[in-house]
Amino acid sequence: MSITKRTFIALAGATALTATFANSAAAFEPTKPIDFVIMAGAGGGADQIARFIQSVAEKKKLTVRPLVPNNKGGGSGAEALIALKGASDPDHTILVTLNSFFTTPLRQENLGIDVTTFTPVAMMGVDPFVLWVHKDSGITDFDQWVAKVKEGGYVMGGTGKGQEDSLVITWLEQNFDLDIKYIPYKGGGAVAKDLAGQQIMASVNNPAETKGFYASGDVVPLLAFSDERMPAFPDVPTVKELGKDFSYYNQRAVVGAPGMSDDAAKYYQDLFQTIYDTEEWQGYMESESLSPLWMNPEEQKEYWNTQIENHKELLAKMGE
């Protein structure tokens, strides 16, 4: 199973024309602070993105009421999904998602969450995964890493269980005959911190989550789960260069609560189109190694259905 950027782009089709949010005659405007729920803990990629978006909206005075970040990463994002499903005011409740938007409802059917009932707002980009080790490990390439793991007792950490990080690590186990102890965390920031502190031996953090520790020389990238080599890491090979037809990207998207009114949905869709087109967001994607990928609401719905089926297959392969 290859969840590639090319697949995303094919789904996205032609990019919509830039919305003129500031000049649109919106039938809805928020009347109170907007609950900006984050489907992960503090410090991870989703948290960083939400807080950057908030800063852009505030700097450019794009909303009449503030976006208020609200971390709900418990239960691999189940806490956030439950909060959105039960939102008392759907028109003032939006969610920053990652791929646990798909995996958590599949793994926890008792939640009664159907993500296709949520309201599409914006696909802000996709985020590749990278295999990282601590500099003091002495490991400088993937072959050395495989040999070290096969010695036994290898410990890795990642965000949640049965979601993005654990899916990628399980894929490594199954394709290279490895046995890895996996420790779940609430957010990617904590994973990156513990790798830098050598509490774990490796991670598959997104680049933004590990950027600071990479810049300080604490961690070393070994392998990219992207379709092509990443500009920020030109010397790091991809999984495909190993002869494996696999890549994996994390969605960085915003969705609205089920039951959101059409007018409110249009307001947020225009708002996030405006944010997406700013120099600030375009620069953020480049600096944090995100791949741009805008989708309109209809394309997002199609993408959700495709990813639900893709993740059913991935979860089945990992025995979830």
matplotlib code that plots the C-alpha trace (Angstrom):
import matplotlib.pyplot as plt

x = [0.0, 1.5, -0.2, 1.6, 1.6, 0.8, -2.4, -3.3, -2.6, -4.7, -7.6, -7.1, -7.4, -7.2, -6.5, -9.4, -9.0, -7.9, -10.8, -11.3, -12.1, -11.7, -14.2, -16.7, -20.2, -20.3, -23.7, -22.0, -19.4, -18.4, -20.0, -17.6, -14.1, -13.7, -12.8, -9.8, -9.4, -6.1, -6.2, -2.8, -0.8, 1.4, 4.6, 3.7, 3.2, -0.6, -0.1, 2.6, 0.5, -2.6, -0.7, 1.0, -2.3, -3.7, -0.8, -1.3, -5.1, -4.3, -1.5, -3.6, -6.9, -8.7, -11.3, -13.6, -13.3, -10.1, -9.1, -8.4, -6.1, -7.4, -5.3, -7.3, -4.9, -6.2, -7.0, -5.1, -7.3, -10.6, -10.9, -11.0, -13.4, -15.8, -15.6, -16.4, -19.2, -20.8, -20.1, -22.8, -22.1, -20.9, -20.6, -17.8, -15.9, -13.2, -10.5, -6.9, -6.5, -3.9, -4.3, -5.7, -8.9, -9.2, -7.5, -8.9, -12.6, -11.6, -9.8, -12.3, -15.7, -17.4, -16.8, -19.6, -17.6, -18.4, -15.8, -17.8, -20.4, -17.7, -17.6, -14.7, -12.9, -9.3, -6.4, -3.4, -0.7, 0.8, 3.7, 6.2, 7.7, 11.5, 13.3, 15.5, 18.2, 20.3, 23.7, 25.4, 24.1, 26.9, 24.4, 24.7, 22.7, 19.7, 21.6, 23.4, 20.1, 18.6, 21.6, 21.3, 17.6, 18.2, 20.5, 17.3, 15.9, 15.2, 12.8, 11.0, 8.4, 5.6, 2.3, -0.5, -1.2, -2.6, -2.1, 0.5, 3.8, 2.9, 1.7, 5.1, 7.1, 5.0, 5.6, 9.4, 9.0, 7.1, 9.3, 12.7, 12.0, 12.4, 11.1, 10.7, 9.2, 6.8, 6.0, 2.9, 3.0, 0.2, 2.1, 5.1, 6.8, 7.2, 8.5, 11.2, 12.2, 12.6, 14.7, 17.0, 17.2, 17.9, 14.8, 14.0, 16.3, 14.6, 11.4, 9.6, 8.8, 7.7, 10.5, 8.8, 8.5, 12.3, 13.5, 15.1, 16.9, 18.2, 19.4, 21.3, 22.9, 21.2, 19.4, 20.3, 17.8, 18.3, 15.3, 12.5, 9.0, 8.4, 8.0, 11.2, 14.2, 13.2, 14.9, 15.7, 17.5, 19.0, 21.4, 18.6, 17.4, 13.7, 12.1, 11.5, 15.2, 15.4, 13.1, 10.0, 6.9, 5.8, 5.5, 3.4, 2.2, 0.3, -2.6, -2.5, -6.1, -8.9, -12.4, -15.6, -18.0, -20.8, -23.9, -22.1, -24.3, -23.5, -22.9, -20.4, -18.7, -18.3, -16.9, -14.2, -13.4, -12.8, -10.8, -8.5, -8.1, -7.0, -4.5, -3.2, -2.4, -0.5, 3.3, 3.5, 1.8, 3.6, 6.9, 5.9, 5.3, 8.7, 10.6, 8.9, 9.1, 5.3, 4.1, 1.4, -1.9, -5.1, -8.5, -12.0, -14.7, -15.8, -12.3, -11.7, -14.8, -13.5, -10.1, -11.6, -13.3, -10.1, -8.1, -10.6, -10.2, -6.4, -6.1, -8.5, -6.0, -2.9, -4.6, -5.5, -1.9, -0.6, -3.2, -5.4]
y = [0.0, 3.3, 6.5, 8.9, 12.6, 11.8, 10.0, 13.1, 15.4, 13.3, 13.5, 17.2, 17.9, 21.5, 24.0, 26.4, 30.1, 32.1, 33.1, 36.8, 36.3, 39.9, 41.0, 38.2, 39.0, 36.2, 35.4, 34.2, 35.7, 34.3, 35.9, 34.4, 32.9, 29.9, 26.6, 25.5, 21.9, 20.1, 16.3, 15.8, 17.0, 20.1, 20.4, 18.0, 18.9, 19.5, 21.7, 23.7, 24.2, 25.3, 27.9, 29.2, 29.5, 31.3, 33.8, 34.5, 35.1, 37.4, 39.3, 39.9, 40.5, 37.9, 37.0, 39.1, 36.6, 34.7, 31.2, 29.6, 26.5, 23.6, 20.4, 17.2, 14.4, 11.7, 8.2, 8.7, 11.7, 10.1, 12.9, 15.5, 13.5, 13.1, 16.8, 17.7, 15.2, 16.6, 20.2, 22.4, 25.1, 23.5, 26.9, 27.9, 24.6, 23.4, 20.8, 20.4, 16.8, 14.3, 10.7, 9.6, 11.3, 8.0, 5.4, 6.1, 5.6, 2.4, 1.1, 2.3, 1.5, 1.9, 5.7, 5.8, 8.4, 8.6, 11.2, 11.6, 13.5, 16.2, 19.4, 19.8, 23.1, 23.0, 20.7, 22.8, 20.3, 16.9, 16.0, 13.2, 10.9, 10.5, 7.9, 9.6, 8.3, 10.1, 11.3, 9.2, 6.0, 6.1, 5.0, 6.9, 4.9, 2.6, -0.7, 0.0, 0.8, -2.5, -4.4, -2.6, -3.3, -7.0, -7.2, -7.0, -4.8, -1.9, 0.8, 3.4, 6.0, 7.6, 9.5, 7.2, 3.6, 2.3, 5.6, 7.3, 6.6, 3.1, 2.2, 3.3, 1.4, -1.7, -1.5, -1.4, -4.4, -6.4, -5.5, -5.9, -8.7, -6.5, -6.6, -3.2, -2.2, 0.7, 3.4, 5.6, 9.3, 11.9, 14.2, 14.3, 17.0, 14.7, 12.0, 14.3, 15.5, 11.9, 10.9, 13.9, 12.9, 9.2, 7.9, 6.1, 4.9, 6.1, 7.8, 8.5, 12.1, 14.6, 17.1, 20.0, 18.1, 17.3, 20.5, 22.1, 18.9, 18.4, 22.0, 21.5, 18.3, 16.0, 13.7, 12.2, 11.5, 8.1, 7.4, 9.4, 8.0, 10.5, 9.9, 11.8, 13.0, 16.0, 19.4, 19.9, 16.5, 15.9, 13.2, 11.1, 8.3, 7.3, 4.0, 3.7, 3.8, 0.6, -1.1, -0.9, 0.7, 2.6, 6.2, 7.8, 11.3, 12.9, 15.1, 18.6, 19.6, 21.6, 20.2, 21.5, 19.9, 17.7, 19.9, 23.1, 25.4, 25.9, 29.7, 28.9, 26.3, 28.8, 31.4, 29.0, 27.6, 31.2, 32.1, 29.1, 29.6, 33.2, 31.9, 29.2, 31.8, 34.1, 34.5, 33.4, 30.0, 29.4, 30.1, 27.9, 24.9, 25.4, 25.8, 22.8, 20.5, 20.3, 19.6, 22.0, 20.4, 22.5, 20.8, 22.2, 20.7, 18.1, 16.9, 16.6, 14.4, 12.1, 12.1, 11.1, 8.1, 7.0, 7.3, 5.4, 2.4, 2.8, 2.8, -0.2, -2.1, -0.8, -1.6, -5.1, -5.7, -4.7, -6.8, -4.0]
z = [0.0, -1.1, 0.2, -2.0, -2.7, -6.3, -5.2, -3.2, -6.2, -8.5, -6.1, -5.7, -9.5, -10.6, -7.9, -7.1, -7.8, -4.9, -2.7, -2.1, 1.6, 2.6, 0.0, 0.2, 1.5, 4.1, 5.5, 8.7, 11.0, 14.4, 17.4, 20.0, 20.2, 17.8, 19.5, 17.5, 18.6, 17.9, 17.5, 19.3, 22.2, 22.6, 20.5, 17.6, 14.0, 14.3, 17.3, 15.6, 12.6, 14.5, 16.5, 13.4, 11.6, 14.7, 14.5, 10.8, 11.4, 14.3, 12.5, 9.5, 11.4, 9.4, 12.0, 14.1, 16.9, 17.8, 17.0, 20.4, 20.2, 22.3, 22.6, 22.8, 22.0, 24.3, 23.0, 19.8, 18.9, 20.1, 22.7, 19.8, 17.6, 20.5, 21.3, 17.6, 17.4, 20.6, 20.0, 21.4, 18.8, 15.6, 13.9, 16.3, 16.5, 14.0, 14.2, 13.1, 12.0, 11.1, 9.8, 13.1, 11.7, 9.7, 11.9, 15.3, 14.3, 12.4, 15.5, 18.0, 16.5, 19.9, 19.5, 16.9, 14.9, 11.1, 9.8, 6.6, 8.6, 9.5, 7.5, 5.0, 5.5, 4.2, 3.2, 4.2, 2.9, 3.5, 5.8, 5.1, 7.7, 8.3, 10.3, 13.0, 15.4, 18.0, 16.9, 19.7, 18.3, 15.7, 13.0, 9.8, 7.3, 7.1, 6.7, 9.9, 11.6, 10.5, 11.8, 15.2, 15.5, 14.8, 17.8, 19.9, 22.6, 20.3, 21.5, 19.4, 20.2, 18.3, 18.4, 19.6, 18.9, 15.7, 14.0, 11.8, 13.6, 14.6, 11.1, 9.6, 12.3, 11.8, 8.1, 8.8, 11.1, 8.5, 5.5, 7.1, 9.6, 12.7, 16.3, 17.8, 21.2, 20.5, 23.1, 22.4, 23.2, 23.0, 20.6, 18.3, 20.4, 23.3, 21.0, 19.5, 23.0, 24.3, 21.3, 21.8, 25.5, 24.5, 26.3, 23.1, 20.3, 17.2, 15.8, 12.6, 13.4, 10.7, 9.9, 11.7, 14.9, 15.0, 13.3, 16.4, 17.5, 13.9, 13.8, 17.1, 15.8, 18.3, 15.8, 12.4, 9.5, 7.9, 5.6, 4.1, 3.5, 0.7, -3.0, -3.8, -1.8, 0.3, -0.5, 3.2, 3.3, -0.1, 1.1, 2.8, 0.6, 0.2, 0.9, -2.8, -3.4, -1.3, -3.8, -1.7, -3.2, -0.1, 1.0, 3.7, 4.3, 7.2, 6.2, 7.7, 7.4, 9.1, 9.4, 10.9, 13.4, 12.1, 11.7, 10.9, 8.8, 5.2, 5.8, 8.6, 6.4, 3.6, 6.1, 7.3, 3.8, 2.6, 5.7, 5.3, 1.6, 2.4, 5.0, 2.6, 0.0, 2.4, 2.1, 5.7, 5.1, 1.8, 3.6, 6.5, 4.2, 2.6, 5.9, 7.6, 4.5, 4.0, 0.5, -0.7, -1.6, -1.6, -2.1, -2.4, -0.2, -2.8, -3.3, 0.4, 0.8, -2.0, -0.4, 3.0, 1.4, -0.3, 2.9, 4.9, 2.5, 2.4, 6.2, 6.6, 4.5, 6.4, 9.8, 8.6, 7.6, 11.0, 12.7, 14.1]

ax = plt.figure().add_subplot(projection="3d")
ax.plot(x, y, z, "-o")
ax.set_aspect("equal")
plt.show()
